[in-house]
Amino acid sequence: MKSNVGGMDRMLRILVGLVLIGLAATGTVGVWGWIGVVPLATGLFKFCPAYTVLGINSCSK
């Protein structure tokens, strides 16, 4: 897996993921908030499968 998520994109994904998971854990948004695991994982692993399919690379390498 080659990194294709970088910089600000990565920070935003981690932040959004944590917020969604936190809201789901407190019961504010319901079960759908657990979808926050996806942006959190893609931010932590610096790899997004959708970016690969679409040919997008936000990594500065």
mmCIF file as Biopython writes it, N, C-alpha, C and O atoms, coordinates in Angstrom:
data_model
#
loop_
_atom_site.group_PDB
_atom_site.id
_atom_site.type_symbol
_atom_site.label_atom_id
_atom_site.label_alt_id
_atom_site.label_comp_id
_atom_site.label_asym_id
_atom_site.label_entity_id
_atom_site.label_seq_id
_atom_site.pdbx_PDB_ins_code
_atom_site.Cartn_x
_atom_site.Cartn_y
_atom_site.Cartn_z
_atom_site.occupancy
_atom_site.B_iso_or_equiv
_atom_site.auth_seq_id
_atom_site.auth_asym_id
_atom_site.pdbx_PDB_model_num
ATOM 1   N N  . MET A ? 1  ? 0.831   -1.183 0.000  1.0 0.0 1  A 1 
ATOM 2   C CA . MET A ? 1  ? 0.000   0.000  0.000  1.0 0.0 1  A 1 
ATOM 3   C C  . MET A ? 1  ? 0.876   1.248  0.000  1.0 0.0 1  A 1 
ATOM 4   O O  . MET A ? 1  ? 1.656   1.478  0.925  1.0 0.0 1  A 1 
ATOM 5   N N  . LYS A ? 2  ? 0.740   2.019  -1.015 1.0 0.0 2  A 1 
ATOM 6   C CA . LYS A ? 2  ? 1.471   3.272  -1.120 1.0 0.0 2  A 1 
ATOM 7   C C  . LYS A ? 2  ? 0.620   4.387  -0.513 1.0 0.0 2  A 1 
ATOM 8   O O  . LYS A ? 2  ? -0.582  4.454  -0.769 1.0 0.0 2  A 1 
ATOM 9   N N  . SER A ? 3  ? 1.224   5.250  0.280  1.0 0.0 3  A 1 
ATOM 10  C CA . SER A ? 3  ? 0.493   6.350  0.911  1.0 0.0 3  A 1 
ATOM 11  C C  . SER A ? 3  ? -0.100  7.271  -0.139 1.0 0.0 3  A 1 
ATOM 12  O O  . SER A ? 3  ? 0.580   7.669  -1.084 1.0 0.0 3  A 1 
ATOM 13  N N  . ASN A ? 4  ? -1.382  7.611  0.033  1.0 0.0 4  A 1 
ATOM 14  C CA . ASN A ? 4  ? -2.020  8.554  -0.878 1.0 0.0 4  A 1 
ATOM 15  C C  . ASN A ? 4  ? -2.859  9.600  -0.130 1.0 0.0 4  A 1 
ATOM 16  O O  . ASN A ? 4  ? -3.599  10.364 -0.749 1.0 0.0 4  A 1 
ATOM 17  N N  . VAL A ? 5  ? -2.741  9.628  1.193  1.0 0.0 5  A 1 
ATOM 18  C CA . VAL A ? 5  ? -3.433  10.623 2.022  1.0 0.0 5  A 1 
ATOM 19  C C  . VAL A ? 5  ? -2.369  11.358 2.815  1.0 0.0 5  A 1 
ATOM 20  O O  . VAL A ? 5  ? -1.595  10.736 3.542  1.0 0.0 5  A 1 
ATOM 21  N N  . GLY A ? 6  ? -2.325  12.665 2.683  1.0 0.0 6  A 1 
ATOM 22  C CA . GLY A ? 6  ? -1.281  13.398 3.373  1.0 0.0 6  A 1 
ATOM 23  C C  . GLY A ? 6  ? -1.752  14.698 3.984  1.0 0.0 6  A 1 
ATOM 24  O O  . GLY A ? 6  ? -2.825  15.207 3.659  1.0 0.0 6  A 1 
ATOM 25  N N  . GLY A ? 7  ? -0.943  15.219 4.861  1.0 0.0 7  A 1 
ATOM 26  C CA . GLY A ? 7  ? -1.100  16.539 5.446  1.0 0.0 7  A 1 
ATOM 27  C C  . GLY A ? 7  ? -2.444  16.851 6.052  1.0 0.0 7  A 1 
ATOM 28  O O  . GLY A ? 7  ? -2.931  16.143 6.934  1.0 0.0 7  A 1 
ATOM 29  N N  . MET A ? 8  ? -3.043  17.940 5.557  1.0 0.0 8  A 1 
ATOM 30  C CA . MET A ? 8  ? -4.308  18.437 6.088  1.0 0.0 8  A 1 
ATOM 31  C C  . MET A ? 8  ? -5.427  17.415 5.902  1.0 0.0 8  A 1 
ATOM 32  O O  . MET A ? 8  ? -6.289  17.277 6.770  1.0 0.0 8  A 1 
ATOM 33  N N  . ASP A ? 9  ? -5.419  16.708 4.792  1.0 0.0 9  A 1 
ATOM 34  C CA . ASP A ? 9  ? -6.417  15.680 4.516  1.0 0.0 9  A 1 
ATOM 35  C C  . ASP A ? 9  ? -6.414  14.637 5.631  1.0 0.0 9  A 1 
ATOM 36  O O  . ASP A ? 9  ? -7.469  14.232 6.120  1.0 0.0 9  A 1 
ATOM 37  N N  . ARG A ? 10 ? -5.235  14.215 6.018  1.0 0.0 10 A 1 
ATOM 38  C CA . ARG A ? 10 ? -5.083  13.205 7.069  1.0 0.0 10 A 1 
ATOM 39  C C  . ARG A ? 10 ? -5.616  13.707 8.407  1.0 0.0 10 A 1 
ATOM 40  O O  . ARG A ? 10 ? -6.342  12.992 9.098  1.0 0.0 10 A 1 
ATOM 41  N N  . MET A ? 11 ? -5.257  14.935 8.771  1.0 0.0 11 A 1 
ATOM 42  C CA . MET A ? 11 ? -5.712  15.496 10.045 1.0 0.0 11 A 1 
ATOM 43  C C  . MET A ? 11 ? -7.232  15.637 10.075 1.0 0.0 11 A 1 
ATOM 44  O O  . MET A ? 11 ? -7.862  15.346 11.091 1.0 0.0 11 A 1 
ATOM 45  N N  . LEU A ? 12 ? -7.822  16.083 8.966  1.0 0.0 12 A 1 
ATOM 46  C CA . LEU A ? 12 ? -9.273  16.226 8.908  1.0 0.0 12 A 1 
ATOM 47  C C  . LEU A ? 12 ? -9.985  14.882 9.016  1.0 0.0 12 A 1 
ATOM 48  O O  . LEU A ? 12 ? -11.011 14.771 9.686  1.0 0.0 12 A 1 
ATOM 49  N N  . ARG A ? 13 ? -9.445  13.876 8.363  1.0 0.0 13 A 1 
ATOM 50  C CA . ARG A ? 13 ? -10.041 12.539 8.438  1.0 0.0 13 A 1 
ATOM 51  C C  . ARG A ? 13 ? -10.021 12.009 9.873  1.0 0.0 13 A 1 
ATOM 52  O O  . ARG A ? 13 ? -11.013 11.458 10.350 1.0 0.0 13 A 1 
ATOM 53  N N  . ILE A ? 14 ? -8.888  12.177 10.556 1.0 0.0 14 A 1 
ATOM 54  C CA . ILE A ? 14 ? -8.776  11.698 11.934 1.0 0.0 14 A 1 
ATOM 55  C C  . ILE A ? 14 ? -9.741  12.457 12.834 1.0 0.0 14 A 1 
ATOM 56  O O  . ILE A ? 14 ? -10.416 11.852 13.668 1.0 0.0 14 A 1 
ATOM 57  N N  . LEU A ? 15 ? -9.813  13.769 12.676 1.0 0.0 15 A 1 
ATOM 58  C CA . LEU A ? 15 ? -10.703 14.589 13.490 1.0 0.0 15 A 1 
ATOM 59  C C  . LEU A ? 15 ? -12.167 14.220 13.257 1.0 0.0 15 A 1 
ATOM 60  O O  . LEU A ? 15 ? -12.914 14.022 14.215 1.0 0.0 15 A 1 
ATOM 61  N N  . VAL A ? 16 ? -12.578 14.128 12.006 1.0 0.0 16 A 1 
ATOM 62  C CA . VAL A ? 16 ? -13.965 13.780 11.690 1.0 0.0 16 A 1 
ATOM 63  C C  . VAL A ? 16 ? -14.301 12.389 12.214 1.0 0.0 16 A 1 
ATOM 64  O O  . VAL A ? 16 ? -15.380 12.172 12.765 1.0 0.0 16 A 1 
ATOM 65  N N  . GLY A ? 17 ? -13.381 11.454 12.042 1.0 0.0 17 A 1 
ATOM 66  C CA . GLY A ? 17 ? -13.603 10.099 12.539 1.0 0.0 17 A 1 
ATOM 67  C C  . GLY A ? 17 ? -13.791 10.054 14.044 1.0 0.0 17 A 1 
ATOM 68  O O  . GLY A ? 17 ? -14.701 9.391  14.540 1.0 0.0 17 A 1 
ATOM 69  N N  . LEU A ? 18 ? -12.937 10.755 14.770 1.0 0.0 18 A 1 
ATOM 70  C CA . LEU A ? 18 ? -13.046 10.778 16.228 1.0 0.0 18 A 1 
ATOM 71  C C  . LEU A ? 18 ? -14.337 11.454 16.695 1.0 0.0 18 A 1 
ATOM 72  O O  . LEU A ? 18 ? -14.973 10.998 17.646 1.0 0.0 18 A 1 
ATOM 73  N N  . VAL A ? 19 ? -14.717 12.535 16.026 1.0 0.0 19 A 1 
ATOM 74  C CA . VAL A ? 19 ? -15.961 13.228 16.391 1.0 0.0 19 A 1 
ATOM 75  C C  . VAL A ? 19 ? -17.165 12.316 16.154 1.0 0.0 19 A 1 
ATOM 76  O O  . VAL A ? 19 ? -18.030 12.198 17.022 1.0 0.0 19 A 1 
ATOM 77  N N  . LEU A ? 20 ? -17.227 11.676 14.996 1.0 0.0 20 A 1 
ATOM 78  C CA . LEU A ? 20 ? -18.349 10.784 14.704 1.0 0.0 20 A 1 
ATOM 79  C C  . LEU A ? 20 ? -18.424 9.617  15.676 1.0 0.0 20 A 1 
ATOM 80  O O  . LEU A ? 20 ? -19.508 9.258  16.135 1.0 0.0 20 A 1 
ATOM 81  N N  . ILE A ? 21 ? -17.278 9.023  15.991 1.0 0.0 21 A 1 
ATOM 82  C CA . ILE A ? 21 ? -17.258 7.909  16.940 1.0 0.0 21 A 1 
ATOM 83  C C  . ILE A ? 21 ? -17.683 8.382  18.323 1.0 0.0 21 A 1 
ATOM 84  O O  . ILE A ? 21 ? -18.426 7.689  19.018 1.0 0.0 21 A 1 
ATOM 85  N N  . GLY A ? 22 ? -17.214 9.563  18.727 1.0 0.0 22 A 1 
ATOM 86  C CA . GLY A ? 22 ? -17.610 10.122 20.021 1.0 0.0 22 A 1 
ATOM 87  C C  . GLY A ? 22 ? -19.108 10.383 20.089 1.0 0.0 22 A 1 
ATOM 88  O O  . GLY A ? 22 ? -19.745 10.092 21.101 1.0 0.0 22 A 1 
ATOM 89  N N  . LEU A ? 23 ? -19.671 10.928 19.017 1.0 0.0 23 A 1 
ATOM 90  C CA . LEU A ? 23 ? -21.112 11.182 18.986 1.0 0.0 23 A 1 
ATOM 91  C C  . LEU A ? 23 ? -21.909 9.881  19.013 1.0 0.0 23 A 1 
ATOM 92  O O  . LEU A ? 23 ? -22.963 9.807  19.645 1.0 0.0 23 A 1 
ATOM 93  N N  . ALA A ? 24 ? -21.408 8.864  18.333 1.0 0.0 24 A 1 
ATOM 94  C CA . ALA A ? 24 ? -22.086 7.566  18.341 1.0 0.0 24 A 1 
ATOM 95  C C  . ALA A ? 24 ? -21.995 6.912  19.717 1.0 0.0 24 A 1 
ATOM 96  O O  . ALA A ? 24 ? -22.955 6.293  20.176 1.0 0.0 24 A 1 
ATOM 97  N N  . ALA A ? 25 ? -20.853 7.047  20.368 1.0 0.0 25 A 1 
ATOM 98  C CA . ALA A ? 25 ? -20.666 6.443  21.685 1.0 0.0 25 A 1 
ATOM 99  C C  . ALA A ? 25 ? -21.574 7.085  22.737 1.0 0.0 25 A 1 
ATOM 100 O O  . ALA A ? 25 ? -22.004 6.414  23.676 1.0 0.0 25 A 1 
ATOM 101 N N  . THR A ? 26 ? -21.866 8.371  22.586 1.0 0.0 26 A 1 
ATOM 102 C CA . THR A ? 26 ? -22.738 9.051  23.537 1.0 0.0 26 A 1 
ATOM 103 C C  . THR A ? 26 ? -24.210 8.925  23.159 1.0 0.0 26 A 1 
ATOM 104 O O  . THR A ? 26 ? -25.081 9.347  23.919 1.0 0.0 26 A 1 
ATOM 105 N N  . GLY A ? 27 ? -24.493 8.354  22.000 1.0 0.0 27 A 1 
ATOM 106 C CA . GLY A ? 27 ? -25.871 8.160  21.568 1.0 0.0 27 A 1 
ATOM 107 C C  . GLY A ? 27 ? -26.487 9.373  20.895 1.0 0.0 27 A 1 
ATOM 108 O O  . GLY A ? 27 ? -27.697 9.404  20.668 1.0 0.0 27 A 1 
ATOM 109 N N  . THR A ? 28 ? -25.684 10.365 20.575 1.0 0.0 28 A 1 
ATOM 110 C CA . THR A ? 28 ? -26.200 11.587 19.959 1.0 0.0 28 A 1 
ATOM 111 C C  . THR A ? 28 ? -26.658 11.364 18.528 1.0 0.0 28 A 1 
ATOM 112 O O  . THR A ? 28 ? -27.711 11.872 18.142 1.0 0.0 28 A 1 
ATOM 113 N N  . VAL A ? 29 ? -25.906 10.626 17.733 1.0 0.0 29 A 1 
ATOM 114 C CA . VAL A ? 29 ? -26.252 10.427 16.324 1.0 0.0 29 A 1 
ATOM 115 C C  . VAL A ? 29 ? -26.710 9.011  16.003 1.0 0.0 29 A 1 
ATOM 116 O O  . VAL A ? 29 ? -27.086 8.743  14.862 1.0 0.0 29 A 1 
ATOM 117 N N  . GLY A ? 30 ? -26.693 8.131  16.931 1.0 0.0 30 A 1 
ATOM 118 C CA . GLY A ? 30 ? -27.127 6.762  16.682 1.0 0.0 30 A 1 
ATOM 119 C C  . GLY A ? 30 ? -26.031 5.905  16.069 1.0 0.0 30 A 1 
ATOM 120 O O  . GLY A ? 30 ? -24.851 6.256  16.091 1.0 0.0 30 A 1 
ATOM 121 N N  . VAL A ? 31 ? -26.447 4.792  15.530 1.0 0.0 31 A 1 
ATOM 122 C CA . VAL A ? 31 ? -25.525 3.783  14.998 1.0 0.0 31 A 1 
ATOM 123 C C  . VAL A ? 31 ? -24.731 4.288  13.806 1.0 0.0 31 A 1 
ATOM 124 O O  . VAL A ? 31 ? -23.588 3.872  13.614 1.0 0.0 31 A 1 
ATOM 125 N N  . TRP A ? 32 ? -25.305 5.175  12.997 1.0 0.0 32 A 1 
ATOM 126 C CA . TRP A ? 32 ? -24.626 5.673  11.805 1.0 0.0 32 A 1 
ATOM 127 C C  . TRP A ? 32 ? -23.335 6.409  12.122 1.0 0.0 32 A 1 
ATOM 128 O O  . TRP A ? 32 ? -22.481 6.541  11.246 1.0 0.0 32 A 1 
ATOM 129 N N  . GLY A ? 33 ? -23.169 6.884  13.331 1.0 0.0 33 A 1 
ATOM 130 C CA . GLY A ? 33 ? -21.946 7.575  13.711 1.0 0.0 33 A 1 
ATOM 131 C C  . GLY A ? 33 ? -20.723 6.675  13.702 1.0 0.0 33 A 1 
ATOM 132 O O  . GLY A ? 33 ? -19.593 7.154  13.605 1.0 0.0 33 A 1 
ATOM 133 N N  . TRP A ? 34 ? -20.950 5.367  13.804 1.0 0.0 34 A 1 
ATOM 134 C CA . TRP A ? 34 ? -19.813 4.439  13.797 1.0 0.0 34 A 1 
ATOM 135 C C  . TRP A ? 34 ? -19.132 4.368  12.440 1.0 0.0 34 A 1 
ATOM 136 O O  . TRP A ? 34 ? -18.062 3.773  12.312 1.0 0.0 34 A 1 
ATOM 137 N N  . ILE A ? 35 ? -19.743 4.972  11.427 1.0 0.0 35 A 1 
ATOM 138 C CA . ILE A ? 35 ? -19.086 5.064  10.117 1.0 0.0 35 A 1 
ATOM 139 C C  . ILE A ? 35 ? -17.808 5.898  10.233 1.0 0.0 35 A 1 
ATOM 140 O O  . ILE A ? 35 ? -16.979 5.885  9.323  1.0 0.0 35 A 1 
ATOM 141 N N  . GLY A ? 36 ? -17.645 6.615  11.333 1.0 0.0 36 A 1 
ATOM 142 C CA . GLY A ? 36 ? -16.442 7.398  11.597 1.0 0.0 36 A 1 
ATOM 143 C C  . GLY A ? 36 ? -15.184 6.544  11.673 1.0 0.0 36 A 1 
ATOM 144 O O  . GLY A ? 36 ? -14.072 7.066  11.602 1.0 0.0 36 A 1 
ATOM 145 N N  . VAL A ? 37 ? -15.355 5.239  11.817 1.0 0.0 37 A 1 
ATOM 146 C CA . VAL A ? 37 ? -14.207 4.330  11.829 1.0 0.0 37 A 1 
ATOM 147 C C  . VAL A ? 37 ? -13.475 4.382  10.482 1.0 0.0 37 A 1 
ATOM 148 O O  . VAL A ? 37 ? -12.255 4.234  10.427 1.0 0.0 37 A 1 
ATOM 149 N N  . VAL A ? 38 ? -14.227 4.592  9.403  1.0 0.0 38 A 1 
ATOM 150 C CA . VAL A ? 38 ? -13.626 4.605  8.059  1.0 0.0 38 A 1 
ATOM 151 C C  . VAL A ? 38 ? -12.671 5.785  7.880  1.0 0.0 38 A 1 
ATOM 152 O O  . VAL A ? 38 ? -11.511 5.566  7.531  1.0 0.0 38 A 1 
ATOM 153 N N  . PRO A ? 39 ? -13.114 7.043  8.108  1.0 0.0 39 A 1 
ATOM 154 C CA . PRO A ? 39 ? -12.148 8.133  7.943  1.0 0.0 39 A 1 
ATOM 155 C C  . PRO A ? 39 ? -11.011 8.075  8.958  1.0 0.0 39 A 1 
ATOM 156 O O  . PRO A ? 39 ? -9.888  8.481  8.658  1.0 0.0 39 A 1 
ATOM 157 N N  . LEU A ? 40 ? -11.298 7.574  10.158 1.0 0.0 40 A 1 
ATOM 158 C CA . LEU A ? 40 ? -10.237 7.435  11.155 1.0 0.0 40 A 1 
ATOM 159 C C  . LEU A ? 40 ? -9.170  6.453  10.671 1.0 0.0 40 A 1 
ATOM 160 O O  . LEU A ? 40 ? -7.977  6.744  10.750 1.0 0.0 40 A 1 
ATOM 161 N N  . ALA A ? 41 ? -9.590  5.305  10.175 1.0 0.0 41 A 1 
ATOM 162 C CA . ALA A ? 41 ? -8.639  4.296  9.695  1.0 0.0 41 A 1 
ATOM 163 C C  . ALA A ? 41 ? -7.852  4.793  8.490  1.0 0.0 41 A 1 
ATOM 164 O O  . ALA A ? 41 ? -6.641  4.587  8.418  1.0 0.0 41 A 1 
ATOM 165 N N  . THR A ? 42 ? -8.523  5.445  7.540  1.0 0.0 42 A 1 
ATOM 166 C CA . THR A ? 42 ? -7.810  5.931  6.356  1.0 0.0 42 A 1 
ATOM 167 C C  . THR A ? 42 ? -6.825  7.034  6.729  1.0 0.0 42 A 1 
ATOM 168 O O  . THR A ? 42 ? -5.775  7.165  6.099  1.0 0.0 42 A 1 
ATOM 169 N N  . GLY A ? 43 ? -7.151  7.818  7.734  1.0 0.0 43 A 1 
ATOM 170 C CA . GLY A ? 43 ? -6.227  8.848  8.198  1.0 0.0 43 A 1 
ATOM 171 C C  . GLY A ? 43 ? -5.027  8.254  8.920  1.0 0.0 43 A 1 
ATOM 172 O O  . GLY A ? 43 ? -3.897  8.701  8.726  1.0 0.0 43 A 1 
ATOM 173 N N  . LEU A ? 44 ? -5.269  7.251  9.749  1.0 0.0 44 A 1 
ATOM 174 C CA . LEU A ? 44 ? -4.176  6.635  10.504 1.0 0.0 44 A 1 
ATOM 175 C C  . LEU A ? 44 ? -3.239  5.828  9.608  1.0 0.0 44 A 1 
ATOM 176 O O  . LEU A ? 44 ? -2.025  5.832  9.813  1.0 0.0 44 A 1 
ATOM 177 N N  . PHE A ? 45 ? -3.801  5.134  8.610  1.0 0.0 45 A 1 
ATOM 178 C CA . PHE A ? 45 ? -2.983  4.310  7.718  1.0 0.0 45 A 1 
ATOM 179 C C  . PHE A ? 45 ? -2.434  5.069  6.517  1.0 0.0 45 A 1 
ATOM 180 O O  . PHE A ? 45 ? -1.641  4.522  5.751  1.0 0.0 45 A 1 
ATOM 181 N N  . LYS A ? 46 ? -2.851  6.336  6.342  1.0 0.0 46 A 1 
ATOM 182 C CA . LYS A ? 46 ? -2.413  7.185  5.226  1.0 0.0 46 A 1 
ATOM 183 C C  . LYS A ? 46 ? -2.729  6.570  3.866  1.0 0.0 46 A 1 
ATOM 184 O O  . LYS A ? 46 ? -2.020  6.813  2.889  1.0 0.0 46 A 1 
ATOM 185 N N  . PHE A ? 47 ? -3.793  5.778  3.806  1.0 0.0 47 A 1 
ATOM 186 C CA . PHE A ? 47 ? -4.169  5.123  2.558  1.0 0.0 47 A 1 
ATOM 187 C C  . PHE A ? 47 ? -5.688  5.096  2.429  1.0 0.0 47 A 1 
ATOM 188 O O  . PHE A ? 47 ? -6.393  4.701  3.358  1.0 0.0 47 A 1 
ATOM 189 N N  . CYS A ? 48 ? -6.179  5.517  1.278  1.0 0.0 48 A 1 
ATOM 190 C CA . CYS A ? 48 ? -7.612  5.508  0.989  1.0 0.0 48 A 1 
ATOM 191 C C  . CYS A ? 48 ? -7.847  4.723  -0.304 1.0 0.0 48 A 1 
ATOM 192 O O  . CYS A ? 48 ? -7.401  5.145  -1.370 1.0 0.0 48 A 1 
ATOM 193 N N  . PRO A ? 49 ? -8.544  3.586  -0.219 1.0 0.0 49 A 1 
ATOM 194 C CA . PRO A ? 49 ? -8.805  2.800  -1.423 1.0 0.0 49 A 1 
ATOM 195 C C  . PRO A ? 49 ? -9.584  3.578  -2.487 1.0 0.0 49 A 1 
ATOM 196 O O  . PRO A ? 49 ? -9.351  3.388  -3.681 1.0 0.0 49 A 1 
ATOM 197 N N  . ALA A ? 50 ? -10.494 4.439  -2.073 1.0 0.0 50 A 1 
ATOM 198 C CA . ALA A ? 50 ? -11.265 5.235  -3.037 1.0 0.0 50 A 1 
ATOM 199 C C  . ALA A ? 50 ? -10.351 6.189  -3.814 1.0 0.0 50 A 1 
ATOM 200 O O  . ALA A ? 50 ? -10.557 6.414  -5.006 1.0 0.0 50 A 1 
ATOM 201 N N  . TYR A ? 51 ? -9.350  6.745  -3.143 1.0 0.0 51 A 1 
ATOM 202 C CA . TYR A ? 51 ? -8.392  7.616  -3.825 1.0 0.0 51 A 1 
ATOM 203 C C  . TYR A ? 51 ? -7.635  6.853  -4.906 1.0 0.0 51 A 1 
ATOM 204 O O  . TYR A ? 51 ? -7.353  7.401  -5.971 1.0 0.0 51 A 1 
ATOM 205 N N  . THR A ? 52 ? -7.306  5.594  -4.639 1.0 0.0 52 A 1 
ATOM 206 C CA . THR A ? 52 ? -6.605  4.776  -5.616 1.0 0.0 52 A 1 
ATOM 207 C C  . THR A ? 52 ? -7.466  4.580  -6.861 1.0 0.0 52 A 1 
ATOM 208 O O  . THR A ? 52 ? -6.984  4.718  -7.985 1.0 0.0 52 A 1 
ATOM 209 N N  . VAL A ? 53 ? -8.733  4.260  -6.655 1.0 0.0 53 A 1 
ATOM 210 C CA . VAL A ? 53 ? -9.651  4.036  -7.773 1.0 0.0 53 A 1 
ATOM 211 C C  . VAL A ? 53 ? -9.841  5.316  -8.580 1.0 0.0 53 A 1 
ATOM 212 O O  . VAL A ? 53 ? -9.900  5.277  -9.809 1.0 0.0 53 A 1 
ATOM 213 N N  . LEU A ? 54 ? -9.938  6.452  -7.886 1.0 0.0 54 A 1 
ATOM 214 C CA . LEU A ? 54 ? -10.185 7.733  -8.557 1.0 0.0 54 A 1 
ATOM 215 C C  . LEU A ? 54 ? -8.915  8.403  -9.065 1.0 0.0 54 A 1 
ATOM 216 O O  . LEU A ? 54 ? -8.986  9.403  -9.780 1.0 0.0 54 A 1 
ATOM 217 N N  . GLY A ? 55 ? -7.756  7.866  -8.704 1.0 0.0 55 A 1 
ATOM 218 C CA . GLY A ? 55 ? -6.482  8.437  -9.151 1.0 0.0 55 A 1 
ATOM 219 C C  . GLY A ? 55 ? -6.092  9.713  -8.417 1.0 0.0 55 A 1 
ATOM 220 O O  . GLY A ? 55 ? -5.389  10.559 -8.970 1.0 0.0 55 A 1 
ATOM 221 N N  . ILE A ? 56 ? -6.540  9.852  -7.186 1.0 0.0 56 A 1 
ATOM 222 C CA . ILE A ? 56 ? -6.252  11.040 -6.391 1.0 0.0 56 A 1 
ATOM 223 C C  . ILE A ? 56 ? -5.098  10.731 -5.445 1.0 0.0 56 A 1 
ATOM 224 O O  . ILE A ? 56 ? -4.995  9.623  -4.918 1.0 0.0 56 A 1 
ATOM 225 N N  . ASN A ? 57 ? -4.221  11.732 -5.232 1.0 0.0 57 A 1 
ATOM 226 C CA . ASN A ? 57 ? -3.127  11.575 -4.294 1.0 0.0 57 A 1 
ATOM 227 C C  . ASN A ? 57 ? -2.906  12.927 -3.604 1.0 0.0 57 A 1 
ATOM 228 O O  . ASN A ? 57 ? -2.447  13.878 -4.238 1.0 0.0 57 A 1 
ATOM 229 N N  . SER A ? 58 ? -3.230  13.014 -2.320 1.0 0.0 58 A 1 
ATOM 230 C CA . SER A ? 58 ? -3.031  14.272 -1.590 1.0 0.0 58 A 1 
ATOM 231 C C  . SER A ? 58 ? -1.718  14.270 -0.811 1.0 0.0 58 A 1 
ATOM 232 O O  . SER A ? 58 ? -1.418  15.218 -0.086 1.0 0.0 58 A 1 
ATOM 233 N N  . CYS A ? 59 ? -0.952  13.215 -0.964 1.0 0.0 59 A 1 
ATOM 234 C CA . CYS A ? 59 ? 0.351   13.110 -0.308 1.0 0.0 59 A 1 
ATOM 235 C C  . CYS A ? 59 ? 1.375   13.903 -1.112 1.0 0.0 59 A 1 
ATOM 236 O O  . CYS A ? 59 ? 1.379   13.846 -2.342 1.0 0.0 59 A 1 
ATOM 237 N N  . SER A ? 60 ? 2.234   14.634 -0.430 1.0 0.0 60 A 1 
ATOM 238 C CA . SER A ? 60 ? 3.180   15.504 -1.123 1.0 0.0 60 A 1 
ATOM 239 C C  . SER A ? 60 ? 4.416   14.780 -1.645 1.0 0.0 60 A 1 
ATOM 240 O O  . SER A ? 60 ? 5.284   15.419 -2.240 1.0 0.0 60 A 1 
ATOM 241 N N  . LYS A ? 61 ? 4.523   13.492 -1.445 1.0 0.0 61 A 1 
ATOM 242 C CA . LYS A ? 61 ? 5.696   12.742 -1.894 1.0 0.0 61 A 1 
ATOM 243 C C  . LYS A ? 61 ? 5.780   12.700 -3.397 1.0 0.0 61 A 1 
ATOM 244 O O  . LYS A ? 61 ? 6.709   12.108 -3.947 1.0 0.0 61 A 1 
#
